[in-house]
Amino acid sequence: MTRYLTDISERLEELLDVVHSADDAVLDVYSSNSAIVQTKIDNTPVTQADLASHEILTRGLTRLFPSIPIVSEEGDVTENRKTVKSDCFWLIDPLDGTKEFITRTEHFTICVALIEESSPTFGVVSAPALGYMYYGGPSLGSYKRTESGETIPIRMSPKKLGVVMGSRSAYNEQTRGYIAEHYPSAEIQAVGSQLKLPYIAEGKADAYPRIGSTLHLWDLAAGQAILEGAGGKVRKPDGSRINYHSDSLQVGDFVASS
């Protein structure tokens, strides 16, 4: 276990409390049903919930782990590109699934990952509207925490279900073709945000391919940590690993699977 993972283990509840605070801020906006939607320079939507969560997460992580820099979807792009070259950094998506948030599907998440030597070693994916949170990593195992506070270890089922996850808002022709070739008889289930990876981790599906997309590193890292902590893997179609030091901040093609 790395030094940072030891620190996280010792301060886990404090870290999860920071995420819960972000959950509450996001739910306050969601419950008011009055989100103000703006369009960022990359033509993606952002709301006051994204920005409030960003402030809470960055402030809380800096307080708990002052030596670890932060890359956030809502952070400065130039600084993000510098920080991803670090050996260790936080990678956060303050509100993954903003489109799901806006359309009120409940499939939005708050995502936090620790990147060490270009791999996610710890992640949190919280789904506040659904009332549960996932966390864990390859060296720690993975867990689901319910609204009542119950913590349940999760491990994917060795049994193949014939179910493949697909995006609710970006299921493109390249991904459709990949699934038709590699999972020809699979049932496709549409799920929003990073929930797809924890769902595979707890045995609800076999795989989640994403081909020809423009997903960013923060759209994958936390879910990857949890999936790998439950025995799964995330790789590029050629079997290579995701480059979490990418200048583009983008993931490229990948397949998450059991």
Buried (B, 14 or more C-beta within 10 A) or exposed (E): EBEBBEBBEEBBEEBBEBBBBBBEBBEEBBEEEEBEEEEEEEEBBBBBBBBBBBBBBBEBBBEBBEEBBBBBBBBEEEEBBEBBEBEBBBBBBBBBBBBBBBBEBBBBBBBBBBBBEEBBBBBBBBBBBEEBBBBBBBBBBBBBBEEEEEEEEBBBBEEEBEBBBBBBBEBBEEBBEBBEEBBEEBEBBEBBBBBBBBBBBBBBBBBBBBBBBEBBBBBBBBBBBBBBBBBBBBBBEEEEEBBBBBEEBBBBBBBBBB
